[in-house]
Amino acid sequence: MGRQQTKCHGAEGRFEAVAEFIYGRFGRSIRYIADVAGGQGMLARILTKKYNYQCEVIDPRGFVLKGVANRQTEYTADMAGYYDLVVGLHPDEATRPVVESAKTTPILVVPCCNFWDTTRRLGTKALVEEIETYLAGEGIPFEEVTFPFKGPKNVGILTRLG
């Protein structure tokens, strides 16, 4: 069971903005969502309580708030088949497995740090471009989304199955 922690870092309003986007885009057409590297589970809590999705945090750190469904483990792309949507809001080391999940299920990834290509430095824009190049090479349809919270780590990529 995760320990209780309430201090969040990062752009204010990001959880609400992403949850609202997901609901606006998918409505009731999806039910099960993975919140990968979801930390304390703030996004999962909003998706569950406000929008009635069944959302689960998958994060090895175990920092989730009480009442938030979670699995204290590292996320791998082979877990994607269970979910209707895999979300990685600043997923750090889980960036690649989240993006690779797009081969089997839609994803929404808002990358932050370059855990995509550790052989070279990539800023946010270059990181997004590299992920988009990968998706295009795999033939996976995607669109770029800019969220209304403070950037530069506010650009996401939404995929859908071809």
N, C-alpha and C positions, 0 to 999 in steps of 0.2 A: 504494500500500500504506500502511496506517495506521501511525502511530508507536506504540510501546509506552508505555503509561502505566498505573499501577496504583492510584492513589489515587482512591477514590470518596467522594463527599459524599452526604449524605442519610440517611434512616432505615435503620438497620442491619436486615438481614433482609428488605428489600423485594423483592429479586430472587427470593429463595427462596420467599417468600409468593406472589408473582404467578405464578411458574412452577408451583408446587404447585396453585394455583387452576386454572390453564389445564389442567393434566393431569387434575385431578379433574373438571373440567367437560366436557372434550372427549375425554379418553383417546386412543385411536387413531383416532378419527373424523376427525382432521385431520392434515395432514402438513407443510404449508408455512406458515411464520409470518414476518411482517415485524415487526421490532423497530424502530419508527420513532423517530428521535432517540435511538437506543440508546446513544449515547456510546461507552464503552469496550467494550460488548458483554457485560457481566456477565449480563444476563438471557438473551441469545442463547446464551451459553456453557452456562448451566444447562439451558435448554430442549433444546439439542443433545446435550450429554454425558449428562445424567441421564435425560431423557425421550425421547431419540431423535427429536426433531422436526428438520426441516430449517429452520433459522432464520437469517435474514439481517438484519444491522443496515443500516438506511438512514439515513445521517446525513452531512451535508456537512462535518462537522468532521474526520473521519478519525482519531479517537483510538482505534480498536479494538485490542484485545489480539491478539497473534499467534494464528492458528488459528481466528479467528472470521470467518465469511463476512460480507462487507460490500460496500456500494455507497456510495461517497463522492459523494452527490448529495442534493439536496433532495427530500423526498417529496411526491408529488402524488396526489390521490385516484384518478386514472386508472391508477395502478400496482396498485390493490387487487385487480383481477380475477385476478392471478396467484396470490394467497395464499388460504389457507383461513381465516386469521385475521390481522388487523392489530392490533398492540399499540402503544399509546402510553403508556408509563410516564413521566409528567412530560415530555410532548413539546414544551413551549414553543411556538415559532412554528409547529410542525407540528400543533397541536391541531385547527385547523379542517379541514385536509385528512384527518387521521385520522378525524374524526367524519363528514365527507362520504363517506368510504369505506364507511360503513355502508349506503349505497344499493346496494352490490354484493357486499359480503362482511361477515361478522361482525367486530366490533371490540371491543377492550377498551381503554378510555382512562381513565387516572388523571391528570386535569389538575392542573396546579400553578399556573402564572402565567396571568394573563388575557391571552391572545393571541386570545381569542374575539371580544371586542368592545372595540376600542381607544378607543372614544369615551367610555367610562365605566369607573370603577373597579368591579371585581367581586372580592369575596373568594371563597374556595374554595367555600363553600356556594352563593353566588349563581351562580358559574361553572358548577357542576354543574347547577343548576336551569335555566340558560340552555341548556345543551347538551341536557338532557332535553326542554325545550320545543321545541327544533329537531327532535329525533328524533320526538317525538310529532306535530309538524306534518307531517313527511315520512311518517308512518304506519309508522315503523320500531319494532318491539317492542324493549324494553330493560328492564334491571333494574339497580338500584343495588347496588353491592357495597362493603362496608367491609372493608378488609384489616387483618390483625392486626399492623401495624407503626405506629410512632409517627406520629400525625397532626399537623396537620389535613389534610395532602395525602395521605390514605390512602383516599379515597372514589373509586371507579371506576364506570364505566358499561359494561355488557356488552350488546351487541346481538345479535340473531339475525335472520335473514331471515324475513320474514313467511310 
